[in-house]
């Protein structure tokens, strides 16, 4: 929906993915968990916070399919885990600019918001996969086990970074 000047109005204009942790924190219900996502081209790594929003725990990795199927899976998890918001890793380039993957991530978040008004924080994920891989190597996991769990570990790393920042707003 647009006004005479072509500006977006209505729910789509109000519901936008956030990049400001303070604005995100203001939209969260007390005691609601957060679901962390590491969006890849083929998979979605998932992590979940505790109700105190102190600790992120890697959950699982899901194969990506059509957007509607991915959204249905995510919203089912939101309901089942009583999640009050999503933290989605934003894959910025090392110089802080946005490339095609960052644009695709923003579009994914906007499309989710078109289906349901839920707080979404886009969180800088630079080097999250590298950090997650180091943790898995330190845990002495085999290459095969690392490959199976890297996306959910990266999601946990992304979510933990956001949780650490959100503590400033409690």
N, C-alpha and C positions, 0 to 999 in steps of 0.2 A: 504494500500500500504506500503511495507517495502523495505528498502534498503538491501545491501548485509550483513550488520551486524545485520539485524533483527529489526532495529529501525524503528518506524513509520515515514512516510514522507507524504507530501501532506497536504490537508486541515484538515484531522483528527488530524494530529500532531500539527498544528498551533492552532486549535480551541479546547481549553481545558477549563473546568470550572476553574475559578480563585478563589483563597483564599486571594489574596492580594488586598485590597481596592484601593490602588494607581494605580495598573495595570488596575483594573476594571474602575476606574474613567477616565483613559487615553483613554479608548475605547468608552466612552459615547459621544453621540452628545449633544450639548447644547440644553436645553429645552426639552429633551426627558424624559418622565416619566419612572418610574421603576415599575415593577410588582413583588410583593413579594409572595412567595409560602411557605406554610407549608405542606409538603408532609406527609400524613399519609398512613396507609395501605389501608384504605377504602375511604378516602376523600383527597381533596386538598383544603386547605384554601387559599384564595386569598386576596391580599391587593394592593392598588395602591398609588403611590406618586403623588403629584402635580407637575406641570411643573418646579417649582423652586427647587424641590427635598428637601423640608423642612419638609413636613408632610405626614405620611403614614395613609391611611384610609382603614379600613376593607371593603371588597367588598362582597364576598359571599363564600360559600363552595360548591364544586362540588364533586359528587360521582366519584370515580376512576373506570375506565373500562380498556379496552385494552390500551396499550401504544399509539398506533396510534391515538385512539380516544382522549386520554388525550392531546397528542401533538397538534392535530388539534384544540381542544378547546383553548389551551394556545396560539397558534399562531394566532387564530382568535381574542383573547383578545388583544394580542400585537398589531395587526393591528388596531382594533377598538379604542384602547386607546392611540395609538401612543407611545407605550412603546419602549424604546431604549435598555432595558436590563432587566434581571431577577435576583432577589435575592432569592436564595433558602436556606431555613433553613437546616443546617447540624447537624443532631442529634448525637453529640459526647457524649461519656460516661462522667460521672462527673469527671473522672481523665484525660480527654482529649484524650483518645484513641478512635479508631473507632471500632464500632461493626457492626453487620449485617445491621442495618438500615442506618448507615452512608455510608456503601458500596453500598447499594441499591440506596441511594440518589445520590451518585457520578455517578453510572451507569445511572440513569435517566437523569442527566445533560449531560453526554457524549452522550447519545442517542438523546437528543434534538439537541445537536450541530452537530450530524451527519446529521440531517435534515435541519438545518438552522444555519448560522453563526451569532449568537447574543451573546453579552457579558453576561456571567453568573457568578455571584458571589456566592460562597458557604459561608454562614454566620453561625457562631456558634449559635445554637439555644438553648443551655442548659438553662433550666428553663423558656423558653418563654411561654409554656403552663401554668405553675404555675403563672407567672406574669400576663398573660392575664386573667386567672380565677380570680385572686385577683381584677383586674380592674372591671370585670363583677359583682363580688360580691359587690364591693363598689358601683356599679351603681344600686344595689338592683334588679338585674334580677333574675327571678325565675330559679330553677334548669333546667327546660325544655328549657327556652330561652337561658340559658348559654350553654347548650349542643348543641343547634342549631347554636350558633355563636362562639364557642370557637376556632375552627380552623381558621376562618377568623381573629379573634382577635389576635391569635398567629402569623399569617402571618403579621399583621400590626405591632406587637411588633418586629418581626424579621426585617422587612423592616425599621422601625424607627431606630433601632440600626445601620443598615447599612447606612442610610441617615445621621445620626449624625456623623458617622466616615468619610463619603464622604465629608462632609463640610470642612475638613482639606485640601482637594485637589482642592478646588475651587479657 
